[in-house]
Amino acid sequence: GEQLVFQGNVAQQNGKPLNAFYLAPYLGVNPENGNLLFRGADGLPTEEIDDEDRRFMDENYIPSYQGGFGLNASYKGFFVNSNFSFVADIARFDFDLALLSSPNNIGSYGATTDYLRAWTEDNRGATFPSINATNVTFDGLSDRFLRDASYIRLKNVIVGYDVPAKFLDKTFLSSVRVYGQAENYFTWSNWRGFDVEGLNGSNQGGYPSPKVISFGLDISF
C-alpha cells in the first residue's frame, strides 16, 4: 500500500484524511488482572501493542465544522450584543489527563480522582485500570485519551443601558452608556481539560483563554 508517514499519534498516507489519528483501539480494563486491553491488528483483545496494531481512526483534529453566530438586540435603552464560536466533529489527545492517569507519575505530579474507582480484587468491574497495571505505557499508542473536542463558546457578550436623550437635555452631556462585558465566560463541551479551544492535536503547551469580566461607562459631551 501507500507509504505511511508517522507524526506522533497521527499519520499521513495518500488517500486518507490529512492528520488523521493513527492509534490502536483501547477496549478497557481486563477484569482478571486490572491491566489495559487493546484491540490488536488481528482484531482480538491484547495487553501488548506496537505500531503494527495501530490504524486510522475516524477522528481528526481538523474540525469538520466551525463558525460563529451572534445576537444583537435592544429595547427601551437596554441592549445586548453577543458573539459565539463553535467547532464540531473534532478530536484532541488529552496528554494532561494521560499524565494524571499514569501510576508511574504518582508522587511526582498530581493524580486524577479517577483512581478512586480503579480496579482492585474487590472491584473487578472497574473502568479505570489497576494502580499496579503492568502495561500502562502502551496507552500512548492507543486512543485511550483521544477525546471529543467539540464546543460552543460565548466569546463575548455586552449588556448595557443607554440613558435616554430626554434625561440629558438639560445637562452638558450628549450621551451616557453603562455596560458590563464578559469574555470567554461560558463554554459548552465534554472536554475535561483546561481549555478546549484550539486546533492543535493535543492540549499541551497552550495557555488557556482567560475569563474576563469588565464594566464600563461611556460619556460623550
C-alpha positions as CSV (number, residue, x, y, z in Angstrom):
1,G,0.0,0.0,0.0
2,E,0.9,3.7,0.1
3,Q,3.8,4.6,2.4
4,L,2.8,5.7,5.9
5,V,4.4,8.8,7.4
6,F,4.2,8.9,11.2
7,Q,3.9,12.2,13.0
8,G,3.4,11.3,16.7
9,N,-0.1,10.0,17.2
10,V,-1.2,10.9,13.7
11,A,-0.1,9.6,10.3
12,Q,-0.2,10.7,6.7
13,Q,-1.0,8.5,3.7
14,N,-2.2,9.1,0.2
15,G,-6.0,8.6,0.1
16,K,-6.5,9.2,3.8
17,P,-7.7,12.3,5.6
18,L,-5.0,14.8,6.5
19,N,-3.7,14.5,10.1
20,A,-6.0,11.6,11.0
21,F,-5.2,9.9,14.3
22,Y,-3.4,6.6,13.9
23,L,-3.8,4.6,17.0
24,A,-4.8,1.2,18.4
25,P,-8.4,1.0,19.8
26,Y,-8.5,0.9,23.6
27,L,-11.0,-1.6,24.9
28,G,-11.0,-1.0,28.7
29,V,-9.8,-3.0,31.7
30,N,-9.0,-6.7,31.9
31,P,-11.3,-7.8,34.8
32,E,-8.9,-10.6,35.6
33,N,-5.8,-8.6,36.5
34,G,-6.6,-4.8,36.1
35,N,-4.4,-4.4,33.1
36,L,-5.3,-2.4,30.0
37,L,-6.8,-4.1,27.0
38,F,-6.4,-3.1,23.4
39,R,-7.6,-4.4,20.0
40,G,-4.7,-5.9,18.1
41,A,-4.2,-6.0,14.4
42,D,-5.9,-9.4,14.3
43,G,-9.0,-7.9,15.9
44,L,-8.5,-9.7,19.2
45,P,-8.1,-8.2,22.7
46,T,-4.4,-7.9,23.8
47,E,-2.4,-6.4,26.6
48,E,0.6,-5.6,24.4
49,I,0.6,-3.5,21.2
50,D,3.1,-1.9,18.8
51,D,2.9,0.2,15.7
52,E,1.6,-2.8,13.7
53,D,-1.6,-2.7,15.8
54,R,-2.3,1.0,15.1
55,R,-4.9,2.0,12.5
56,F,-6.5,5.1,11.1
57,M,-9.2,6.5,13.4
58,D,-12.3,8.3,12.2
59,E,-11.3,11.2,14.5
60,N,-9.3,14.2,13.3
61,Y,-8.0,17.4,15.0
62,I,-9.0,19.4,12.0
63,P,-12.7,20.2,12.6
64,S,-15.4,19.3,10.0
65,Y,-17.4,22.4,11.1
66,Q,-16.5,25.7,12.6
67,G,-18.0,29.1,12.7
68,G,-19.7,31.7,14.7
69,F,-23.0,33.4,15.4
70,G,-24.3,36.3,17.5
71,L,-27.3,38.1,18.9
72,N,-27.7,41.8,18.9
73,A,-30.9,43.2,20.5
74,S,-32.1,46.4,22.1
75,Y,-35.3,47.5,23.9
76,K,-36.1,50.9,25.6
77,G,-32.4,51.8,26.0
78,F,-31.3,48.3,27.2
79,F,-29.1,46.3,24.8
80,V,-27.2,43.1,24.5
81,N,-24.5,42.2,21.9
82,S,-23.1,38.7,21.9
83,N,-20.7,36.6,19.8
84,F,-20.4,32.8,19.9
85,S,-17.9,30.5,18.2
86,F,-18.3,26.8,17.7
87,V,-16.2,23.8,16.5
88,A,-17.8,20.4,15.7
89,D,-16.6,16.9,14.8
90,I,-13.1,17.3,16.1
91,A,-10.9,15.3,18.5
92,R,-7.8,16.0,20.5
93,F,-5.4,13.9,22.6
94,D,-5.6,14.8,26.2
95,F,-2.0,14.5,27.3
96,D,-2.6,16.2,30.6
97,L,-5.2,13.6,31.5
98,A,-2.8,10.9,30.4
99,L,-0.1,12.3,32.7
100,L,-2.5,12.5,35.6
101,S,-3.7,8.9,35.0
102,S,-0.2,7.3,34.9
103,P,0.7,5.4,38.1
104,N,4.3,5.9,37.2
105,N,3.8,9.6,37.9
106,I,2.3,9.3,41.4
107,G,4.4,11.2,43.8
108,S,5.9,13.4,41.2
109,Y,2.8,15.0,39.8
110,G,-0.9,15.3,40.7
111,A,-3.2,12.5,40.1
112,T,-6.7,12.2,38.7
113,T,-9.6,11.4,41.1
114,D,-10.4,8.6,38.6
115,Y,-8.1,6.4,40.8
116,L,-10.9,6.3,43.4
117,R,-12.7,3.9,41.1
118,A,-9.7,1.9,39.9
119,W,-9.6,-1.9,39.5
120,T,-9.0,-3.9,42.6
121,E,-9.5,-7.6,43.6
122,D,-12.9,-6.5,45.1
123,N,-13.8,-4.2,42.2
124,R,-13.2,-6.3,39.0
125,G,-15.8,-4.5,37.0
126,A,-13.9,-1.1,37.2
127,T,-13.5,1.0,34.1
128,F,-10.2,2.5,35.4
129,P,-7.1,0.3,35.4
130,S,-5.4,-1.0,38.5
131,I,-2.8,1.2,40.1
132,N,-0.5,-1.7,39.7
133,A,-1.2,-2.2,35.9
134,T,1.9,-3.5,34.3
135,N,1.2,-2.4,30.7
136,V,0.1,1.2,31.2
137,T,2.9,2.5,29.0
138,F,1.2,1.1,25.9
139,D,-1.7,3.5,26.2
140,G,0.2,6.2,24.3
141,L,-0.2,4.1,21.2
142,S,-3.9,3.8,21.7
143,D,-7.0,6.1,21.6
144,R,-7.5,5.8,25.4
145,F,-7.0,9.6,25.8
146,L,-8.4,10.7,22.5
147,R,-11.4,12.9,23.3
148,D,-14.2,14.8,21.6
149,A,-13.2,18.4,21.5
150,S,-16.3,19.9,20.0
151,Y,-17.6,23.0,21.8
152,I,-19.7,26.2,21.7
153,R,-18.2,29.2,23.5
154,L,-19.6,32.5,24.3
155,K,-16.7,34.6,23.2
156,N,-18.1,38.0,24.1
157,V,-21.2,39.5,25.5
158,I,-22.0,43.1,26.4
159,V,-25.1,44.0,28.3
160,G,-25.8,47.7,28.9
161,Y,-28.1,50.7,29.0
162,D,-28.2,53.9,27.0
163,V,-29.6,56.7,29.1
164,P,-32.5,58.3,27.0
165,A,-31.6,61.6,25.5
166,K,-34.6,63.3,27.2
167,F,-32.9,62.8,30.6
168,L,-29.8,64.6,29.3
169,D,-31.4,67.6,27.6
170,K,-30.7,70.0,30.4
171,T,-27.2,68.7,31.1
172,F,-23.8,69.2,29.4
173,L,-23.9,65.5,28.3
174,S,-24.9,64.3,24.9
175,S,-24.9,60.5,25.7
176,V,-24.3,58.2,28.6
177,R,-23.8,54.4,28.3
178,V,-23.3,51.9,31.2
179,Y,-22.4,48.4,30.4
180,G,-20.8,45.1,31.6
181,Q,-18.8,42.8,29.4
182,A,-17.8,39.1,29.7
183,E,-15.2,37.3,27.5
184,N,-14.9,33.5,27.3
185,Y,-17.2,33.1,30.2
186,F,-19.4,30.2,29.1
187,T,-18.2,27.1,27.2
188,W,-20.3,24.1,26.5
189,S,-18.2,21.0,25.8
190,N,-17.4,17.4,27.0
191,W,-13.7,18.2,27.2
192,R,-12.3,17.7,30.7
193,G,-9.1,19.8,30.4
194,F,-8.4,23.5,31.0
195,D,-9.3,24.8,27.6
196,V,-10.9,23.1,24.6
197,E,-10.3,25.9,22.2
198,G,-7.5,25.4,19.7
199,L,-6.8,23.5,16.5
200,N,-3.7,21.5,17.6
201,G,-3.9,17.8,18.1
202,S,-3.2,17.9,21.9
203,N,-3.8,20.1,24.9
204,Q,-0.1,20.7,25.9
205,G,1.9,23.8,25.5
206,G,-1.0,26.2,25.3
207,Y,-2.2,28.8,27.8
208,P,-6.0,28.7,28.4
209,S,-8.1,31.6,27.3
210,P,-8.9,33.7,30.4
211,K,-12.4,34.5,31.5
212,V,-12.6,38.3,31.7
213,I,-15.4,40.4,33.2
214,S,-15.3,44.2,32.9
215,F,-17.5,47.2,33.4
216,G,-17.6,50.4,31.6
217,L,-19.1,53.9,31.5
218,D,-19.0,55.8,28.2
219,I,-19.8,59.6,28.4
220,S,-20.0,62.0,25.5
221,F,-20.1,65.7,25.8
